[in-house]
Amino acid sequence: MKFKCVEPDFSMLPTELLVKIFKYLPVADRSTASVACWHWYEASKYLGFVQKMCLHLIGVEFDDFKPPVMDLLQSSFCFPVLKLTRVKLNVYSKFWAKFGPFVQEITFEKCMIWRERIISVFKFMPNLRIARFVECDLLRDDLFKNWKFFENGVVKIYFPSIVHLSLAKNTFSELQFDVMVDMMPNLTEVDFSNCFRSVDSTRKAQLLNCILTFIQHRQNDLKSLNLGGVPVDDIFLRGMVKARGLLMKQLTLTYLEKIPRKLPAIIDLLQQQTEIGVLDLSQSTGINDYCIDQIVRNMTGLRIVRLAGCCGVSDYGVVQLFKLRKLEIVDLSKCRITKRGIIDGATNSSKTTLKELHLELLSPLDDECIVKIGSSFSNLTVLNMGGSASCMTDCALQHIFYNLTNLEHLNLERSTKLTDAGFTGIDLPQKTFAIWDIEETFSIDRLKKLRVLKVSGCYKLTDFSLRYAFRFMELKELSLSRCHQISKQGIEKLVTSCPALEYLDLSECPNINDYCIELIAQNLKRITTLKLANCPLISEVALSYLSQFCKYLKYLYVRGCFKLPPDISERLANITTLRQVYKS
């Protein structure tokens, strides 16, 4: 009796099962899968997926008679998340009347927007929850001075649905700010990060006082406050402490002053805010171990702590920090700590919860510390050791490959001691594990879940590693800049072993030539960002390969490629997705 082998028909999978499978895929993979058949396309448009997709328009004019707005008006899909970068809103568009009711989040970045146009846009968005104005030219006195429009009389505009407002990287007046927040009576999250950089100290104090008044008035509603990059003093913090109804979930502060001996407001604030789950004190040189003690004692629900650049924190503070039982993300980059703080902290920590550990630019660490990290935090998905040049050795790297198999993001930039032996496990002078006659080493391809790998500046890395160890079917981002020994032999294997790459950095790799670009263009179908700065062998021939095969390229970096002609953008004009060419 003969049995006929029948291939499974995946196109006939139930929609519910397809949706569940697609939930595990990143956006790019889901988009690629959607072109397989009509059934998969329908599954990819599941409402949960659409709500997470962002329509990002860059450098266009919002005109109904010009693309892309003209094409978008023909779409049958909604756009709940919008981001407009350097977009001109100088004419009326039917886009807002059609899609405005579905918009829940909108970001204006580096846009110049007139008062009338903002009104005409926002009044079509009754369900808008998040509004961001980032580094915009709109914040001028004449924009908000009389924020009213005429519709059966004079009516003041309110946007009660907005709960999140960002004015990041802007400089505004008290009048502008007061009018803006008055229109949004239900704000719970505000972002003033990196504001007031170009104003004098007196003016900055006045604006901070304006923000403090707002915080005190909305103290019972505010749950998230971002003042990162805006140094605050003890007077400002004292005003926050007086707001007894203020119980935040997220707080970002920059505190640079030396803590006063009498009645320090920063300590009172850390004692008062007991419900914070996300705390970012990056670059706060005034934060010390006593502050960490108060944080650990009072903020028992902390999940995310960022202390990058807090040079007042010592090993003692780090050990106390790791006692937090719900800790998921820790950033100790650029702190003045030694390996003792990490080792002792790892010994006393809740080892199952930590997902991300950032230790960038911490040279005092060594093999013992790295081995301890690997054995203590087996559930890490992100490990950032970038710039810690002297601490990362081949031996330490082997222990990472053995213990941290859940890693999705690994940063080893400028780890100059690393060699091919560490990456591949081949020809190591000392085996990672040796028991009697059994010796075992490990390759980087053991990290099956890796999505981002940064090894820029690891100049001892050669084609050997790319040929025998770099096998990642799901790797999205790879940085190989300043890896001077990479050549066409390594690229030949890389483009077939890592077919899902979307971001590739080969800057300052002197052996990268036109043939390498041909291999990249033909095989890496999803490439969106390609960095080739200071690659002297690349000529105009490479442009023809990019133009012919790279259908999704968005950003191209070719600074320092002196063989390329000046009309690069014109030669790549048929790449409709291309947004920017960085050539000078």
N, C-alpha and C positions, 0 to 999 in steps of 0.2 A: 504494500500500500504506500503510495507516494503522498507526501505532505508538501503542500505548496507554501513557501515562505512569503508572508504578506507584510509589506512595510507598513508601519503605523502611519496613519494620516493625522498629523498634528493639527491640521487646519480644522478638524472636526471636534476639537476639544471644547467642552462647554465654556461659555463666556465667563461664568463665575470662576472656573479653574484658571482660565487664561489671566484674568484680572489678578488672581492671587499670585500667579507666577510672575507677572509683570511688576508686582510690588517690590520684588527683590532686585529688579534691574534699575540701573541709573537711567537718567533721562535720555542720554545719547543712545544707549542700547535699546531702550523702549521705542525710540523713534525709528531706529533701523529695523526692528522687528515688525513695526507697523506696516511696512511696505511689502511684507511677505504675501499677504492675502487680505481680502476685504474683511474677513472675520477678525483677524488680528488687528486690523486698523480700527475697527469698532471698539475692540477691547482696550486699545491704547487711548481712546477718548473717554474712558471712564471718568466720571465727574471728579473723583478724588485725585486723579492724575492732572486733569486740566487745571484744577485750583492751585496746583503747585508750580505750574508752568508760568514763566515770565515773558511777556512780550517786551523786548528791549529795542527801542529805536534810537539810533545814533546819527547825529548830524543831518537830519532830514527836515524838510519843511512840511508842516502839518496842513496839507492842502488836499481837498477831495479829488482834485483833477490831476494829481501827480502821485506816482508810486512812492512809497508803499501804501499810503493811506487809501489810494484809489482801489488797490487790490484787497486791502483789509475790509473795505466796505462790502465786498462780495462774499465775505466769509460767513458761515453759518454757526461758528463757534464763538463762545464768549471769552473775554480776556480779564480774568479776575485780578491779575497782577501786572501792572504796567511800570516800565522804567523809561524815562525820556532823558537822553543825554545830548546836550547841545542841540536841542530841537527848537525850531521857531514856531511859536503859536500866534502868528500874526493875522490869521484869517479864521472865519467861522468854519467848523467842520461838522458834518452829520455823524461823524464817528461817535461823538459823545452822546448824542441822543439815542443812538442805536445800542452802544455797548456800555454806556455810563452806569446803568442800573446794576450791571454785573461786576463792576470794578470794586474790589475790596481794599486794594493797596496800590498806591501810586507814588513814584519817586521822580522828582525833578532834579536833575544833576547838571550843573553848569549851564542852566537855561536863563534866558532873559525873557521874563513874562510880564505883560502889562496887566494892570488891575482888571480891566474889563474882560480880558481873556480868561483870567483865573476864575472870575465869577461865572462866566459862561460855561466853563469846564466843570467846576465843582457843583453847580446846582443840578447837574444831571447824575450825580453820584449819591443817591440816598443811602447806599449801603457801604460807603467808604469808611474803613476802620483805621487805616494807616496812611498818613501823609508825610512825605519827606521832601524837604527843600535843602539840598546839599550843594554848597558852594555856588549859590545862585546870585544873579544880579537883580533879583526881584525885590530884595529887602531894602527898599528906599522909602523915604518919608512920603513921597507922593503916591506910593502904591497902597498903603494901608490907612492913610490919613482919614479918608471918608469912605470906609468900606460899606457902601450902601448902594442899592440899585432901586430903580423905580419900577414898581409893578403894582398898579392901583394904589399909588401913594409911596411914601418912603418906608421901606422895610429893612430892618437890620438883619444881616445874614447870620444864620447859625448852622453849625454842622454837628449835631448831637451824636451822630454815629461814630465820629472819630475818637479813638481811644489812644492812639499813638501819634506823637508829633516829633519830627526831627528837624532841627535847624542847624545841623552840623556844618562846621567850616564857614559860618557866616558871621558878619558883623552887623548888628542891628541896633536901633535906638529903643528907648523905653516905650515910646509911643507905638512903634511898630510891633513890639513884643506884646504889649497890653492888648492891642486891638486883635492880634492874632489869637491869643489864648482865650479872649473873651468870646470868640466865635466858636470855641470848642469846649463846651461846659463839662464834658464827661471824660476829659483826659485822665488816663491812669499811667501813661508812660511818656516821658519826655527825654529828648536827646539834645544836649548842647555841646557835644564833644568838639574840641579843637576850634571853638569860637574865640573871637576877640584877639586874634593873634597880631593884628596890625594897629591896635589902639594903645594909648598910653595908660599908665597905671591908674591915674585918677578916673579916667573914663571907664576902665575895666571895673573898678570898684563900684561905680554907679550902676553898671549893667548887672554885676553880680548881686547887688542889693535889689535890683528889679526882679531877678530870678528868685532870690530868697523870699521876697514878698509873695510871689506866686506860690512857692512851696508851702508857705505858712497858710495861705488862703485855701489851698487844695490838699492840705495835710491828710485829711480823712480818705481821700481818693487815690493819691499817688502810690504806685506800687513799684515803679522803676524809674531811676534817675541816672542819667549819664552825663557826668561832667569831666570826662577824661580829656586830658590836654588843656584843661582850664584850671591852673593852680588856685586852690582855695586856702584861705587863712583861718585862724582860730575864731575870728569874729564871725565869719560866715557859718562855720560849723556850730558855733554857739547858738546862732539863730535857728539852725535845723534842730538842735537838741530841744529848744523851747517849743517846737511843734510836737506836742505830746501825742497827737493823733497819727503821726507819721510812722507807719510800719511797712517798710518796703520789702519786696521780694528780690529785687536786683539793684545793686548800687555800684557805680563806677566813679571813683574820685582820684584826683591827683593832689597829694599833700606833700609839700616841699619844706615846710617850716620845722624847726626844732621844737619838740613838744615842750610846752611851758611847764614849770614845776607846780604851779598853783592852778587848780581847776582846769585841766586840759580838756578842751571841748572834743577833740578827736577820741579820747578815751570814753567820755560820756556817750558819744554817738555810737561807738562800737558796743557799749554795754546796753544801749537802749534798743538797737535794731536787732531783735532776737529772731525775726522771721526770714532773714535774708538767706536765699539759696544760691545766689550768684554774686560774688564779690570780686571786683577788679580794682586793685590799687597799684597798677603798673606805673613805674617811674616815680613812685612816691618815696623820695629819699628820706622823708621824715618818719616813715613807719619803722618801728623797731620791734624787738622781741616782746616787750611789754604789751604792745598792740596785738601781737599774735596771740599772746596769752588770753587777752580779752575776747578776741575773735573765737578761739577754740572753746572758751568757757561759755559764751553767750549765744553763739551762732551754731548750735548743734546740728542744724539741718543743712549746712553748707554742702553744696555739690560741686561748685566750680570756684576755684580760688586762683587769681592771677596776681603774682607779685613780681613780675619781670622788672628788673632794674631797681628793686627795693634794696639798696646797698646797706641799709641799717639792720636788715634781718640776718642773724647769724645761724650757726648750726643748731643752737638750742631752739630757736624759733621754728626751724624746719622740722625738728623732731616733734615738737608740740603740734604742728600743723597736721602731720600724718596720723594723729590720734583721732581726727574727725572720721566718724564711722560711715558717713554717706558720701565721702569724697569720690568724685568721678574724674575731675580734670584739675591738674596742678601745673602752674607755670612758674618756674623759679629761674628763668633765663636771666643771665647777667647779674645774678646776685653774688655777694661775696661770701660764698659758703665753700666748705671742703667736702671731701668724700664722707667724712664722719657723720655729717648731718643726714645725708641720703641713706647711708647704711643703717644708722640707728633708727631713722624714721621708718625705713622699710621693715625693720624688725618689729616695730610696735604698731604697724598700720593694720587697717582692715584690708586684707590683700585681695579680696574678691571684687571690690567695687571700682577700683581705679581703672579708667579707660584711656586717659591721655596723660602723658608726662612730658613736659617741655623743659629741657636743661640746656638750652642754647648758650654758647660762649661760657662754658664752665670748665676751663682747662684743668683745675685741680683734681678732677675725678680721674680714676684709674681702673685697671682691670677688675680689681676686687669689687669696686662700686658697681660696674656694669654687670658683673656676674650676679651680684645681689639683686639688682633691679630685675634681671631676667628670671631669677628663681622666685622672687617675691610677688611680682605683678604679672601673672601668666595671662590675664585677660586684657592686657594693653592692646589697643587698636592704633594708637598714635605714639610714636617715640621720636622726639626731636632732640638730637645731639649735635646739631649743626654748629660749626665753628669751634667745637671742643677738640681742637686739633691733636693735642698730646694724649688725650685719655683713651681714644678709641684705637685698639690694636686688633690684629687678626684673631688673637685668642678671645678677646671680648666679643668680637663680632660673631664668632662661632657659637658662643653661649646665647647670643640673641637669636640666632637661627634655630637653636635647639629648643629654647624655652618659649619664645614669643611668636607662636605660629598663628596667632589671631591678628597680627599687625596688618593694618591697611595703609598706614602712612609712616614712612621711615626717612628721616633726614640725617644724613651723614656728611653734609657738606664740609669741605676743608679738613677732612680727617686724613691728614697727609701720611699717616703711618700705614694705612690700609693697602694691601697688595692683592693680586689675583688669588693667592693662596687662601686669604681670608674669605673672599667672596665665593670661591669654588670648593674649598676644602681639599684641594689637590696640592700635594707637595708641601704640606704644612710641616715645619721643622719639629713641632710637637703636637701630637694628636689631641683632639679635644677630650676624648675619653679613651682610656687604655686600661683594660682589665685582662690580665694574663696575656693570651695571644689574640684577644679581640681589640681591635682599634677602630674608632669611628670618628668621622668628621662630617660636616654638614655644608650644604650649598645654599645660597640665597634663594634658589627656587623652591626651597622648603616652605617659604612664606606664600602660600597659594592665594591668600586673600589680598595681597598687596595691590593698592590702587595708585599710590604716589611714592616715588623713589627719587631722592635727591642725593646725588654723589658728586656734585660739582666740586672741583678742586682736589679730588682724589687722584692726583696726577700719576700715581703708580698703577692705576687701573688700565688694563690693555684690552686688546681684541680678544684675548684668551677668555676673559670673564664673560664677555658678550656672547661668545660662541658656545661656551659650555655651562653657563650658569643662569643667564638672563632669559628664563622661559616663563613668561607671565601672560597668560591669555587674557587677563582682565586688567592689566596695568594701563592707567589712563594718562599719567604724567611722569616723565622721566627727564631729569636734569643731569647732563653730562658735560657741562661747560668746564673749560680748563682741564679736561682730561686729554692731555696732549698726545697720548699714544693711541687714541682711537683712530681707526682708518677704515677703508672700504671693506676689509675682511670682517671686521666686527659688525659693520652696518648691514652687510649681506645677511648675516644670521639674525640680527636684531629685528629687522622688519618682518621676518616670518615668525619669530618666536614671541613677539609682542604686537600682534596685529591690531589691538584695540587702542593704541596710543592716540591721544588727542592733543597732547602738549609734549613737544620735544625741544630741548635746549642743547645745542651743539656749539654754542658760542666759544670762540677762542680755541677751537680744535683745529690746528693747522693742517691736518691731513685730510680734512673733509673736502671733497671735490665734487665736480658735476655728476660723476657716476653715483656718488652717494645720494645726491639729491634725486636722481632718477629712481633709485631704489626706494627712497622714502615716498616719493610722489606716486609711484605705481602700486606700492604695497600697503601703505598706511592710509587707507581710504577715509578714516575719520579725523585726520589731522586738522586741527583748527588753529593752533599756534605753533609756529616754527621759528626758532631763534638761531640765526647763523652769523651773529655779529663777529667781526674780525676773523672770518674764515677766508684767507687770502687766495685760495685756489678756485673759489666759486666765480663763474663767469656768466655771461648772458645766456649760455646754453642751458644752465639750470633753470632760468626763468621759463623757457619753453616747456620743460617738464612739469613745472608747477602749474602753468597755464593749462596744460593739456589734461592733467590727471587730478589735481587738487580741487575738488568741487565744493569743499566745505571750509577752505582756509579763510580765517578771519584776520589773523595778525601775523605779519612777517617782519622779522628783525634782521636787517642786513647792513647795519652800520659797520663801517670799516672794511667792507668788501669792495676794494678799489677797482676790481675788474668789471664790476657791474655798470651798465649805462645809466644815465640820469633819469631816463623815462621808464622807470620800473613800473610805476602804477599803470601807465598806458599799456605796457606789454602784458599786464595781468588783468586787463579790463574785463575779460570774459569770466573771471571768477566773481560771480554775483554776490557772494557772501563776504568778500574782502572788505574789511573796515579800515585798516590802517597799515601802511608800510613805513617802518622806521628805518630810514636810510641815511640820516645825517645827525 
